[in-house]
Amino acid sequence: MTKSGAFGAALGFGLLYAWMETLAVRLAAVSGRGPSPGAPLFLACLAITLFAAGTSSLQPFIERLRRELSLAGCVLMSSTPVALAAAGFLPPAPSSLLSSAAVASGGVGTALLLCRWGILLSTLEPDDIAVAFGVSPFVPVIAAAVAGGGTAATGLLLVAPPVALRLLAKVSAAGEDASPLPRDFPLFDLALLLFCLHLAIGALSPAAAGDAGWSVWIHPLATAFAALVFLVHRGADLQGFYRTALPFVGTALFLSGFFPGGRFTVVLAGVGTALLELYAWLLLMHVASASVAQRGVVVARGLFVIVCATVAASMPAGGADGRLAAFAFPLAILVALLTVWKRCGRTLLRPVDASIPPRNEPVPENIPAADPPGTPEAQEVADASVATDDREKLTHFGLTSRETDVALLLLRGFRDASICASLFISRNTLKYHLRNIYRKTETGNRRELRDVVG
């Protein structure tokens, strides 16, 4: 995909966030004038729809009607501000009923479009996902500055959904699915890790927001910085990126508990939030892209967990002692991030290619010999045997585990884009690994590498 496609994805995804933030402001204003369902009903309908979309039995129906459902989501979102405006002219009882229906339809429509955008992002290369993530937060900030309130805000609520839908169709047509090899992933581990990540993001968000007007630019600038780190950091595979993010997050959590109003705390919390959020998105897209047939299930369930974690993180801590909470809550989140990543993260980040056994994992010896040489089962066994032999040969050159994974995919004829998508690394990281592979094997290109490995 061209960079214009990545920026188109950023604009479309950013318009969805701009729509939700503008709607939140509108609901807060309506709540001040009388009874209103407000944000809880919107979030409830959003979560319920995402949960339903993540049901495996509904996937054939959803995939068959994906265009119609996306259009329905656009219509529901655009009709929400119209219904809210009409409710202002009605008596209290009908007004409350119409407002509730409008907010509920907005939540359902948002979920439908978010799922389609998530599925689209899972077909992009990691670099394009990072670019879309780094640019999209600027859209709500700029839209809020331009629209302000009143008629302009209503116009944004009306126009943003169809523009996002149009961009969705355009980017989908321009994008190419990298089609990494399918592999089963433990979705419970993914859900647990996403929940802990967004719990930490929610805990850092108040500190990252700050009170000064300049702080509204902290989040978009921090996300741009996080995307830049992923794109240029030489160890920016997902494991390396997590290790890079954790010191920022730990320091930000510590400072946010004791110095929540400091400018340095606001900046550091913004960076920590952006690094965690980008890692969470890349991880979700990595698992979704590798799931292929179950891509929609993974995206919908991941978004459902993200919504639940965000709501949980925004709940008050209760009557706990302030000093104790300031120390215990960040410490608990840090322990959870370390423990859950050690429990789940490495399982989720094993090589996507199931025919390339991980290093130090024994190859099954009792392989049935009844399959004729031409059957797919026999071919799969032969491919696994060749990959194991190649891995054993590559260990003699002193390659790291990730360099070995890259070399194996090179030997199988994968192109650069497919290697990046399969291992979920940036192009700069791939170039870094290629330089090390060629240096250690004393080769200059892929053909020489094949000759050396034999």
C-alpha positions as CSV (number, residue, x, y, z in Angstrom):
1,M,0.0,0.0,0.0
2,T,1.2,3.5,-0.8
3,K,1.7,6.1,2.0
4,S,-1.4,7.9,0.7
5,G,-3.4,4.8,1.6
6,A,-2.0,4.7,5.1
7,F,-2.9,8.4,5.5
8,G,-6.3,7.7,4.2
9,A,-6.7,5.0,6.8
10,A,-5.5,7.5,9.4
11,L,-8.1,10.1,8.3
12,G,-11.0,7.6,8.3
13,F,-10.1,6.1,11.7
14,G,-9.5,9.6,13.1
15,L,-12.9,10.8,11.9
16,L,-14.6,8.0,13.9
17,Y,-12.8,9.2,17.0
18,A,-13.7,12.8,16.2
19,W,-17.3,11.7,15.8
20,M,-17.3,9.9,19.2
21,E,-15.6,12.8,21.0
22,T,-18.0,15.4,19.5
23,L,-21.0,13.2,20.4
24,A,-19.7,12.9,24.0
25,V,-19.6,16.7,24.2
26,R,-23.1,16.9,22.8
27,L,-24.4,14.3,25.3
28,A,-22.8,16.2,28.2
29,A,-24.6,19.4,27.1
30,V,-27.9,17.5,26.7
31,S,-27.5,16.0,30.2
32,G,-27.2,19.5,31.7
33,R,-30.6,20.5,30.3
34,G,-32.5,17.5,31.7
35,P,-32.9,13.7,31.7
36,S,-30.5,12.0,29.2
37,P,-29.1,8.5,28.8
38,G,-25.6,10.0,28.2
39,A,-22.4,8.0,27.6
40,P,-23.3,4.9,29.6
41,L,-26.0,3.8,27.2
42,F,-23.7,4.6,24.2
43,L,-20.9,2.5,25.7
44,A,-23.3,-0.3,26.6
45,C,-24.7,-0.6,23.1
46,L,-21.2,-0.3,21.6
47,A,-19.9,-3.1,23.8
48,I,-22.9,-5.4,23.2
49,T,-22.7,-5.0,19.4
50,L,-18.9,-5.7,19.5
51,F,-19.6,-8.8,21.6
52,A,-22.2,-10.0,19.1
53,A,-19.9,-9.3,16.2
54,G,-17.3,-11.5,17.9
55,T,-19.5,-14.5,17.9
56,S,-18.1,-17.1,15.6
57,S,-21.5,-18.4,14.5
58,L,-22.5,-15.0,13.2
59,Q,-19.3,-14.5,11.1
60,P,-20.7,-16.0,7.8
61,F,-23.7,-13.7,8.0
62,I,-21.5,-10.7,8.9
63,E,-19.1,-11.4,6.1
64,R,-21.9,-11.9,3.6
65,L,-23.5,-8.6,4.5
66,R,-20.3,-6.6,5.3
67,R,-21.1,-3.8,2.9
68,E,-24.7,-3.5,3.9
69,L,-23.7,-3.5,7.6
70,S,-21.1,-0.8,7.1
71,L,-23.7,1.3,5.3
72,A,-26.2,0.7,8.1
73,G,-23.6,1.8,10.6
74,C,-23.0,5.0,8.7
75,V,-26.7,5.7,8.5
76,L,-27.2,5.0,12.3
77,M,-24.3,7.3,13.2
78,S,-25.4,10.2,11.0
79,S,-29.0,9.9,12.2
80,T,-27.9,10.2,15.8
81,P,-27.4,14.0,15.9
82,V,-30.7,14.5,13.9
83,A,-32.7,12.5,16.4
84,L,-31.0,14.3,19.4
85,A,-31.8,17.7,17.9
86,A,-35.4,16.6,17.3
87,A,-35.7,15.4,20.9
88,G,-35.1,19.0,22.1
89,F,-38.5,20.1,20.7
90,L,-40.5,17.3,22.4
91,P,-42.0,17.0,25.9
92,P,-39.8,15.3,28.5
93,A,-41.1,11.7,28.2
94,P,-41.0,11.4,24.4
95,S,-37.7,13.4,24.4
96,S,-36.1,11.0,26.7
97,L,-37.3,8.0,24.7
98,L,-36.0,9.5,21.4
99,S,-32.7,10.5,22.9
100,S,-32.2,7.0,24.3
101,A,-33.0,5.5,20.8
102,A,-30.6,7.9,19.2
103,V,-27.7,7.2,21.6
104,A,-28.3,3.4,21.3
105,S,-28.3,3.5,17.5
106,G,-25.1,5.6,17.6
107,G,-23.4,3.0,19.7
108,V,-24.5,0.2,17.3
109,G,-23.4,2.1,14.2
110,T,-20.0,3.0,15.7
111,A,-19.4,-0.7,16.5
112,L,-20.2,-1.7,13.0
113,L,-17.9,0.8,11.4
114,L,-15.1,0.2,14.0
115,C,-15.1,-3.5,13.2
116,R,-14.8,-2.9,9.5
117,W,-11.9,-0.5,10.0
118,G,-10.2,-2.9,12.4
119,I,-10.4,-5.7,9.9
120,L,-9.1,-3.4,7.2
121,L,-6.1,-2.4,9.4
122,S,-5.3,-6.1,10.0
123,T,-4.7,-6.5,6.3
124,L,-2.1,-3.7,6.2
125,E,1.7,-3.9,6.7
126,P,2.9,-3.1,10.2
127,D,4.5,0.2,8.9
128,D,1.2,1.3,7.5
129,I,-0.6,0.5,10.7
130,A,1.9,2.5,12.7
131,V,1.5,5.5,10.3
132,A,-2.3,5.3,10.6
133,F,-2.0,5.2,14.4
134,G,0.4,8.0,14.5
135,V,-1.6,10.4,12.3
136,S,-5.2,9.6,13.4
137,P,-5.1,11.4,16.8
138,F,-4.5,14.7,15.1
139,V,-7.9,14.5,13.3
140,P,-10.1,14.9,16.4
141,V,-8.0,17.7,17.8
142,I,-8.0,19.6,14.5
143,A,-11.7,18.9,14.0
144,A,-12.5,20.2,17.5
145,A,-10.5,23.3,16.9
146,V,-12.3,23.9,13.5
147,A,-15.8,22.8,14.4
148,G,-15.9,24.3,18.0
149,G,-19.6,23.9,18.9
150,G,-23.1,24.5,17.7
151,T,-23.8,24.2,14.0
152,A,-20.3,23.2,13.0
153,A,-20.2,20.4,15.5
154,T,-23.5,19.1,14.2
155,G,-22.1,19.2,10.7
156,L,-19.2,17.1,11.8
157,L,-21.5,14.5,13.4
158,L,-23.4,14.3,10.1
159,V,-20.5,14.3,7.7
160,A,-17.8,12.3,9.5
161,P,-19.5,8.8,9.1
162,P,-20.1,8.9,5.3
163,V,-16.6,10.3,4.8
164,A,-15.2,7.5,6.9
165,L,-17.2,4.9,5.0
166,R,-16.0,6.3,1.7
167,L,-12.4,6.2,2.8
168,L,-13.0,2.6,4.1
169,A,-14.1,1.5,0.6
170,K,-11.2,3.4,-1.1
171,V,-8.4,2.1,1.2
172,S,-9.9,-1.4,1.0
173,A,-9.7,-1.3,-2.8
174,A,-6.1,0.0,-2.7
175,G,-4.8,-2.3,0.0
176,E,-3.4,-5.8,-0.5
177,D,-3.8,-8.5,2.0
178,A,-0.4,-9.9,3.0
179,S,-2.1,-13.2,3.8
180,P,0.3,-14.6,6.4
181,L,0.0,-18.3,7.1
182,P,-2.9,-19.2,9.4
183,R,-2.2,-20.2,13.0
184,D,-4.5,-20.8,16.0
185,F,-4.0,-18.3,18.8
186,P,-5.2,-18.5,22.4
187,L,-7.7,-15.7,22.4
188,F,-8.1,-15.7,26.1
189,D,-4.4,-14.7,26.4
190,L,-5.0,-11.9,23.9
191,A,-8.0,-10.7,25.8
192,L,-6.2,-10.8,29.2
193,L,-3.2,-8.9,27.8
194,L,-5.3,-6.3,26.0
195,F,-7.4,-5.7,29.2
196,C,-4.3,-5.1,31.3
197,L,-2.7,-2.8,28.7
198,H,-5.8,-0.6,28.4
199,L,-6.3,-0.6,32.2
200,A,-2.8,1.0,32.4
201,I,-3.7,3.3,29.5
202,G,-6.9,4.4,31.4
203,A,-4.9,4.9,34.6
204,L,-2.4,7.1,32.7
205,S,-5.0,9.1,30.7
206,P,-6.0,11.6,33.5
207,A,-2.3,12.4,34.1
208,A,-1.7,12.7,30.4
209,A,-4.6,15.1,29.9
210,G,-3.3,17.8,32.3
211,D,-5.1,21.1,32.8
212,A,-3.4,23.5,30.5
213,G,-4.6,24.2,27.0
214,W,-1.3,22.9,25.4
215,S,-2.0,19.5,26.8
216,V,-4.5,18.7,24.1
217,W,-1.6,18.3,21.7
218,I,0.3,15.9,24.1
219,H,-1.7,12.8,22.9
220,P,-1.3,13.3,19.1
221,L,2.3,14.3,19.4
222,A,3.0,11.3,21.7
223,T,1.3,8.9,19.3
224,A,3.3,10.3,16.4
225,F,6.5,9.8,18.5
226,A,5.4,6.2,19.3
227,A,4.8,5.5,15.6
228,L,8.2,6.9,14.8
229,V,9.9,4.7,17.4
230,F,8.3,1.6,15.9
231,L,9.3,2.7,12.3
232,V,13.0,3.4,13.1
233,H,13.9,1.4,16.2
234,R,16.1,-1.4,15.1
235,G,14.6,-3.8,17.5
236,A,11.0,-2.8,16.8
237,D,9.5,-6.2,16.6
238,L,6.6,-6.5,19.1
239,Q,8.7,-8.0,21.9
240,G,11.4,-5.4,21.5
241,F,8.8,-2.6,21.3
242,Y,7.2,-3.8,24.5
243,R,10.5,-3.7,26.3
244,T,11.1,-0.2,25.0
245,A,7.7,1.0,26.2
246,L,7.8,-0.5,29.7
247,P,10.3,1.9,31.3
248,F,8.3,4.9,30.0
249,V,5.1,3.4,31.4
250,G,6.6,2.5,34.8
251,T,8.1,5.9,35.3
252,A,4.9,7.6,34.1
253,L,2.7,5.5,36.5
254,F,5.0,6.3,39.4
255,L,5.1,10.0,38.8
256,S,1.3,10.2,38.1
257,G,0.7,8.8,41.5
258,F,2.7,11.4,43.4
259,F,3.0,14.4,41.0
260,P,-0.1,14.3,38.9
261,G,-0.1,17.9,37.9
262,G,3.6,18.3,36.8
263,R,4.3,19.2,33.2
264,F,7.0,16.5,33.0
265,T,4.5,14.0,34.3
266,V,1.9,15.0,31.7
267,V,4.4,14.6,28.9
268,L,5.8,11.3,30.2
269,A,2.3,9.9,30.8
270,G,1.3,10.9,27.3
271,V,4.3,9.0,25.8
272,G,3.7,6.0,28.0
273,T,0.0,5.9,27.0
274,A,0.9,6.2,23.3
275,L,3.5,3.5,23.4
276,L,1.2,1.1,25.2
277,E,-1.7,1.9,22.9
278,L,0.3,1.4,19.8
279,Y,1.7,-1.9,21.1
280,A,-1.9,-3.1,21.9
281,W,-3.1,-2.2,18.4
282,L,-0.1,-3.8,16.7
283,L,-0.6,-7.0,18.8
284,L,-4.3,-7.1,18.0
285,M,-3.7,-6.6,14.3
286,H,-0.9,-9.2,14.4
287,V,-3.2,-11.9,15.9
288,A,-6.1,-10.9,13.6
289,S,-3.9,-11.0,10.4
290,A,-2.6,-14.4,11.4
291,S,-6.1,-15.8,12.1
292,V,-7.3,-15.3,8.5
293,A,-10.7,-17.0,8.6
294,Q,-11.3,-15.8,12.1
295,R,-10.1,-12.2,11.5
296,G,-13.5,-10.6,12.2
297,V,-13.9,-12.6,15.4
298,V,-10.5,-11.5,16.7
299,V,-11.0,-7.8,15.9
300,A,-14.5,-7.7,17.4
301,R,-13.5,-9.4,20.6
302,G,-10.4,-7.3,20.9
303,L,-12.4,-4.1,20.5
304,F,-14.9,-5.4,23.1
305,V,-12.2,-6.0,25.6
306,I,-10.7,-2.6,24.9
307,V,-14.0,-0.9,25.6
308,C,-14.6,-2.9,28.8
309,A,-11.0,-2.1,30.0
310,T,-11.5,1.6,29.3
311,V,-14.7,1.7,31.2
312,A,-13.2,-0.2,34.1
313,A,-10.2,2.2,34.2
314,S,-12.4,5.2,34.4
315,M,-14.3,4.0,37.5
316,P,-13.4,5.7,40.8
317,A,-11.2,3.9,43.2
318,G,-13.7,4.3,46.1
319,G,-12.9,5.3,49.6
320,A,-9.3,4.0,49.7
321,D,-6.7,6.2,51.4
322,G,-5.3,8.7,48.9
323,R,-1.6,8.0,49.7
324,L,-2.1,4.3,49.7
325,A,-4.0,4.4,46.4
326,A,-1.4,6.7,44.8
327,F,1.3,4.0,45.4
328,A,-0.6,0.7,45.3
329,F,-2.6,1.2,42.1
330,P,0.3,2.0,39.8
331,L,2.4,-0.7,41.4
332,A,-0.5,-3.2,40.8
333,I,-0.8,-2.2,37.2
334,L,3.0,-2.6,36.7
335,V,3.0,-6.0,38.2
336,A,0.0,-7.0,36.1
337,L,1.8,-5.8,32.9
338,L,4.9,-7.7,33.7
339,T,3.2,-10.9,34.8
340,V,0.6,-11.1,32.1
341,W,3.1,-10.3,29.3
342,K,5.3,-13.0,30.6
343,R,2.3,-15.4,30.7
344,C,0.7,-14.5,27.4
345,G,2.9,-12.2,25.3
346,R,5.5,-14.7,24.2
347,T,2.8,-17.2,23.4
348,L,1.1,-14.7,21.1
349,L,4.3,-13.6,19.5
350,R,5.7,-16.9,18.3
351,P,6.4,-17.1,14.6
352,V,3.2,-17.0,12.6
353,D,4.4,-19.7,10.1
354,A,3.3,-22.9,11.7
355,S,5.6,-24.9,9.5
356,I,8.7,-23.2,11.0
357,P,9.0,-24.8,14.5
358,P,10.3,-22.4,17.2
359,R,13.9,-22.8,18.3
360,N,14.4,-25.5,21.0
361,E,11.0,-27.0,20.3
362,P,11.4,-30.7,19.5
363,V,10.0,-32.0,16.2
364,P,7.5,-34.8,16.5
365,E,9.1,-38.1,15.7
366,N,6.0,-40.3,15.3
367,I,4.8,-38.9,11.9
368,P,2.3,-41.0,10.1
369,A,3.8,-42.5,6.9
370,A,0.5,-43.5,5.2
371,D,0.1,-40.2,3.2
372,P,1.1,-40.5,-0.4
373,P,3.8,-38.0,-1.5
374,G,1.4,-35.7,-3.4
375,T,-1.1,-35.1,-0.6
376,P,-1.3,-31.8,1.2
377,E,-0.6,-33.6,4.5
378,A,2.6,-35.1,3.2
379,Q,3.7,-31.8,1.7
380,E,3.1,-30.1,5.0
381,V,5.3,-32.7,6.8
382,A,8.0,-32.3,4.2
383,D,8.0,-28.5,4.5
384,A,8.2,-28.8,8.3
385,S,11.1,-31.2,8.0
386,V,13.0,-29.0,5.5
387,A,12.4,-25.9,7.8
388,T,13.7,-27.8,10.8
389,D,16.9,-28.8,8.8
390,D,17.4,-25.2,7.7
391,R,16.9,-23.9,11.2
392,E,19.5,-26.4,12.5
393,K,22.0,-25.3,9.8
394,L,21.4,-21.6,10.6
395,T,22.2,-22.1,14.3
396,H,25.8,-22.7,13.3
397,F,26.2,-19.1,12.1
398,G,25.3,-17.6,15.5
399,L,22.0,-16.0,14.4
400,T,19.6,-14.8,17.0
401,S,16.1,-16.3,17.2
402,R,14.5,-13.5,15.3
403,E,17.3,-13.4,12.6
404,T,16.7,-17.2,12.2
405,D,13.0,-16.6,11.7
406,V,13.8,-14.0,9.0
407,A,16.3,-16.2,7.3
408,L,13.9,-19.1,7.2
409,L,11.3,-17.0,5.5
410,L,13.9,-15.7,3.0
411,L,14.8,-19.3,2.2
412,R,11.1,-20.1,1.6
413,G,10.9,-17.2,-1.0
414,F,8.9,-14.7,1.0
415,R,9.1,-11.1,-0.2
416,D,10.0,-8.2,2.2
417,A,6.4,-7.1,2.6
418,S,5.3,-10.7,3.5
419,I,8.1,-11.1,6.0
420,C,7.2,-7.9,7.7
421,A,3.5,-8.9,7.9
422,S,4.3,-12.5,9.1
423,L,6.7,-11.4,11.8
424,F,5.1,-8.0,12.4
425,I,8.2,-6.0,12.1
426,S,8.9,-2.7,10.4
427,R,10.8,-2.4,7.2
428,N,13.7,-0.7,9.0
429,T,13.9,-3.6,11.4
430,L,13.9,-6.1,8.6
431,K,16.8,-4.3,6.9
432,Y,18.6,-4.4,10.2
433,H,18.1,-8.1,10.5
434,L,19.1,-8.7,6.9
435,R,22.4,-6.9,7.4
436,N,23.2,-9.0,10.4
437,I,22.2,-12.2,8.5
438,Y,24.3,-11.5,5.5
439,R,27.3,-10.4,7.7
440,K,27.1,-13.5,9.9
441,T,26.7,-15.9,7.0
442,E,29.3,-14.1,4.9
443,T,26.8,-13.7,2.0
444,G,25.7,-10.7,0.0
445,N,22.1,-11.6,-1.1
446,R,19.4,-14.2,-0.9
447,R,20.7,-16.4,-3.6
448,E,24.0,-16.7,-1.9
449,L,22.3,-17.4,1.4
450,R,20.4,-20.3,-0.2
451,D,23.6,-21.7,-1.6
452,V,25.4,-21.5,1.8
453,V,22.5,-23.1,3.7
454,G,22.1,-25.6,0.9
